Every structure is written in C-alpha cells, then in structure tokens.
Amino acid sequence: MEKAGKVGHLWWLWLFAGEDTVVYLLDPSRSHDVPQSHFDREAQGVLMVDRYSAYKAMRQVKDGTLRLAFCWAHVRRDFVRVGKGYPELKTWALQWLRRIRELYAINRERLRHAPDSAAFADADAKLRRHIALMATMLFSIFATLLLWKINPRIWLTRYFDACAAAGGKPPDDLAPFLPWNLSPARLAELQDTASSPSAGDTS
C-alpha cells in the first residue's frame, strides 16, 4: 500500500515451526489474520508464542481449539532486566531466575528420555508439579483479591514497592497486605482504580 511521504515498505516475517515442517510467511501485517489464516478453522493443539497480543485474537484460540503456551524465555528476560536495572531488586529477581532455571533443568531431563518411557513420565510429572505450584500460588493471590474486589494492579504495585523498600525481599510484616486486616477506608482505596496512597498504610 502506497502512502504519501512514506519512504520504503515495512513487512513482517512470520515463522511457523512444527515437528515436521518449518514455514516462513512474509506479510505487510502484524494482525492476528496472519496466524489465523495459516491454521485450519478446526486446527487443534498448542502454540508456543511470545507475548504478542495478536495471538489471543485468533478465532481458533477464542474457540478453544488452539491453546497458547507463552515462552518462558520471554518471562525470564523480564527478571534479567529488573535485576540489572534495579540493584535494590536484584535479590528478588535472582530468586525468580533460579526458579525458572529449575524448570529448564527438569525439562532437559525430561527430553533426555523417550516419550513413552517411565523415566519421561516421571520427569514430566515433576515438571508439571513445579509449574502448577507457581501457577496455583499466583491464582490464589488473584482470586483472593477479586473476592475482596481489590484492584490487583494497585495491590501488586504497593506490594512490590514494599519489596523494593525491604531491599528486594518480601516485607517482614505481611499483615498490611492481607485483605481481612484492612480498615474499611483502606479497603475502599484499594478497590478504587484512581487511588494511589503509600504502600503499607493501614490507617
């Protein structure tokens, strides 16, 4: 498409890699139409993707026939940036990097074995337990916040601010962050998306 005053053209190179095929597509668009049209309407399976939001808009994903698996390498990158850019959060970032490294180690052990072997099944079960432990911990926090109608973004921002003030470690006193310990006024502030009082204030 020609545009007045535009010099050159920007195209996107899409890569679809499977067990038996690698496909490159050159397209002027980054929209979800590209991956959506690549797969059949009834395509089933799991797509390993980065966190680009277009994948969520795919028809097959909305229908539930294709599931998205977000790459751990991209998640790990965030903690590397935090550790390097914010010295006061280095300890916290390293703790998460160690957890992610453990997932990689377990997965490497899993891939050493034939998929139909008992050793693979054992390693696979161990990996799933570790991931489930990390996912259920986060779900427990978010579900509890939603139960109290607390805005998760506000709550997490204040909690992370408290972690930063504690030198990149969890604050010694977690009581101010537990919903049932909050005064009605404090609870109302956390439920208000426009409020931003200081972290740890329970008055």
C-alpha positions in Angstrom: 0.0 0.0 0.0 1.4 3.4 -1.0 1.3 6.2 1.5 2.1 9.8 0.8 5.5 10.8 2.2 6.4 7.2 3.1 9.9 6.0 2.2 10.2 2.2 1.8 7.9 -0.5 3.0 7.8 -2.5 6.2 7.0 -6.2 6.0 6.9 -8.8 8.7 8.4 -12.3 8.6 6.3 -14.8 10.4 7.7 -18.2 11.4 5.6 -21.3 12.0 7.8 -24.2 13.2 6.3 -27.7 13.8 7.7 -31.2 14.4 8.0 -31.9 10.6 7.6 -28.6 8.9 9.0 -25.0 9.0 7.1 -22.3 7.2 8.0 -18.7 6.7 5.4 -16.1 5.6 6.2 -12.6 4.5 3.3 -10.3 5.1 2.8 -6.5 5.5 0.6 -7.0 8.5 1.2 -8.0 12.2 -2.5 -8.7 12.7 -4.0 -11.9 14.0 -5.2 -12.6 10.5 -1.8 -14.0 9.5 -1.6 -16.9 12.1 -5.4 -17.3 12.0 -5.4 -17.9 8.2 -2.3 -20.2 8.4 -4.3 -22.8 10.5 -7.5 -24.6 9.6 -10.6 -23.4 11.3 -10.8 -26.7 13.3 -7.0 -26.8 14.0 -6.2 -28.3 17.4 -3.1 -28.2 19.5 -0.8 -25.9 21.5 1.0 -22.9 20.1 4.2 -21.8 21.8 4.3 -18.0 21.3 5.8 -14.8 22.6 3.5 -12.4 24.4 2.3 -10.5 21.3 -1.4 -9.9 22.0 -2.5 -10.7 18.4 -2.4 -14.4 19.1 -5.2 -14.0 21.6 -7.5 -12.6 18.9 -7.2 -15.7 16.7 -10.5 -17.4 16.0 -9.1 -20.8 16.9 -7.8 -19.5 20.2 -11.2 -17.9 21.1 -12.9 -21.2 20.1 -10.6 -23.1 22.4 -9.2 -25.5 19.7 -5.8 -23.9 19.8 -4.2 -23.1 23.2 -1.4 -20.6 23.8 1.8 -21.6 25.7 3.8 -18.4 26.4 7.6 -18.8 26.1 9.5 -18.9 29.4 12.4 -17.3 27.8 10.5 -14.1 27.5 9.4 -14.3 31.1 13.0 -14.9 32.2 14.1 -11.8 30.2 11.9 -9.5 32.3 13.6 -10.7 35.5 17.0 -10.3 34.0 16.2 -6.6 33.1 14.9 -6.0 36.6 18.0 -7.4 38.2 20.3 -5.4 36.0 18.3 -2.2 36.0 17.3 -2.0 39.7 20.0 -3.1 42.1 17.7 -2.9 45.0 15.6 -5.7 43.4 18.5 -7.9 42.3 17.9 -10.5 45.1 14.2 -10.8 44.3 15.0 -11.1 40.6 17.6 -13.8 41.2 15.2 -15.8 43.2 12.8 -16.0 40.3 15.6 -16.7 37.8 16.6 -19.7 40.0 13.0 -21.0 39.9 12.9 -20.6 36.1 16.3 -22.3 35.8 15.0 -25.2 37.7 12.1 -25.6 35.3 14.6 -25.6 32.4 16.7 -28.3 34.1 13.7 -30.5 34.8 12.6 -30.1 31.2 16.1 -31.0 29.9 16.0 -34.2 31.9 12.5 -35.0 30.6 13.7 -34.6 27.0 16.6 -37.0 27.5 14.1 -39.9 27.6 11.8 -41.4 25.0 8.2 -40.0 25.3 6.7 -43.4 26.0 9.3 -44.3 28.8 8.7 -44.4 32.5 11.6 -42.0 33.0 9.9 -39.5 30.7 6.7 -39.9 32.6 8.4 -39.3 36.0 10.2 -36.2 34.7 7.1 -34.9 33.0 5.1 -35.3 36.3 7.8 -33.5 38.2 7.8 -30.6 35.7 4.0 -30.3 35.8 4.1 -30.2 39.7 6.7 -27.3 39.7 4.7 -25.3 37.2 1.4 -26.0 38.9 2.9 -24.8 42.2 4.0 -21.5 40.6 0.6 -21.0 38.8 -1.6 -22.0 41.8 0.3 -19.6 44.1 -0.5 -16.7 41.7 -4.1 -17.8 41.2 -4.6 -18.0 44.9 -3.4 -14.4 45.3 -5.5 -13.0 42.4 -8.6 -15.0 43.3 -8.5 -13.7 46.9 -8.0 -10.1 45.7 -11.0 -10.5 43.4 -13.1 -12.0 46.2 -12.5 -8.8 48.1 -13.0 -6.7 45.0 -9.4 -5.3 45.3 -7.8 -4.0 42.1 -4.9 -6.4 41.5 -2.7 -3.8 39.8 -2.9 -1.4 42.7 -2.3 -4.1 45.3 0.7 -5.6 43.4 2.2 -2.1 42.9 2.1 -1.4 46.6 3.4 -4.8 47.5 6.3 -4.6 45.1 7.1 -1.1 46.4 7.3 -2.6 49.8 9.6 -5.3 48.5 11.8 -2.7 47.0 11.9 -0.8 50.3 12.9 -4.0 52.0 15.9 -4.4 49.7 14.3 -6.7 47.2 12.9 -9.1 49.8 9.3 -9.6 51.0 8.4 -7.2 53.7 8.8 -8.6 57.2 5.2 -7.7 58.1 2.7 -9.0 55.6 -0.3 -8.1 57.7 -0.9 -4.7 56.0 -1.4 -6.6 52.7 -4.0 -9.1 53.9 -7.5 -8.0 52.9 -9.1 -9.1 56.2 -6.7 -6.8 58.1 -7.6 -3.7 56.2 -9.8 -0.9 57.5 -12.9 -0.1 55.5 -11.2 3.1 54.3 -8.1 1.3 53.2 -10.1 -1.4 51.5 -12.0 1.2 49.6 -8.8 2.8 48.4 -7.5 -0.5 47.1 -10.8 -1.0 45.3 -10.6 2.4 43.7 -8.6 2.3 40.4 -7.8 6.0 40.7 -6.3 6.0 44.2 -2.6 5.7 44.9 -1.8 6.1 48.7 1.5 4.9 50.0 2.2 1.2 50.4 1.7 -0.4 53.8 -0.7 2.2 55.1 -3.4 0.5 57.1 -4.9 3.6 58.7 
